[in-house]
Amino acid sequence: QQQVKQSPQSLIVQKGGISIINCAYENTAFDYFPWYQQFPGKGPALLIAIRPDVSEKKEGRFTISFNKSAKQFSLHIMDSQPGDSATYFCAASMEGGYQKVTFGIGTKLQVIP
Amino acid sequence: EAGVAQSPRYKIIEKRQSVAFWCNPISGHATLYWYQQILGQGPKLLIQFQNNGVVDDSQLPKDRFSAERLKGVDSTLKIQPAKLEDSAVYLCASSSPPLPLGQGKETQYFGPGTRLLVL
């Protein structure tokens, strides 16, 4: 059962453009939604995260938009740069317990000059 | 602060052989995770340790996979016997002790992974 659905699987954006990656979840018990960035040959690294009590979180060029009623959230990368080329994973976990994280399938982003 | 260390970085074996991966988490991190990342997919949790105890191994194929975390520090993941479909990157991650409810989430820090190819 794919609990976190992510799209698109690949994305090509020109330098300076906006990259948008979308995710949807099914389990309403999820209450923490991190995004991870993974470069080739490296492990994923936490990029930005949001809780469902806010609709938007911004850190530099990266913004998460969250729609609790639709059970959807998205990552926006403003002014995309070639150095942003990586695979991005959305994820979800539940409060309490030992915080098992469920990952989306990933989006391979390529930013072309 | 040193990151999560994993070895080996690459391993090629034939099916039915056995293989072991090693992980050393960030110092002081009580929680350790092993993930399997198949090409083109997101990481899938195989097993999670809290200190040296298992808290979640629901997705670990226990007929062929085993893991241990002796002394609550480093950990090994073993596959015996390996199958072709085990070809993947095996990621280890660690995090600090759980925070009380409502005080946020601790971050999982991932190692570089071990890329396994089963022929």
Interface residues (C-beta under 8 A of the other chain):
Chain A: V4 Q6 Q9 Y32 P34 G41 K42 G43 P44 A45 L46 A49 F89 A91 S93 E95 G96 Y98 Q99 K100 V101 F103 G104 I105 G106
Chain B: V4 T31 G40 Q41 G42 P43 K44 L45 Q48 Q50 V55 D56 L91 A93 S95 P98 L101 G102 K105 E106 T107 Q108 Y109 F110 G111 P112 G113
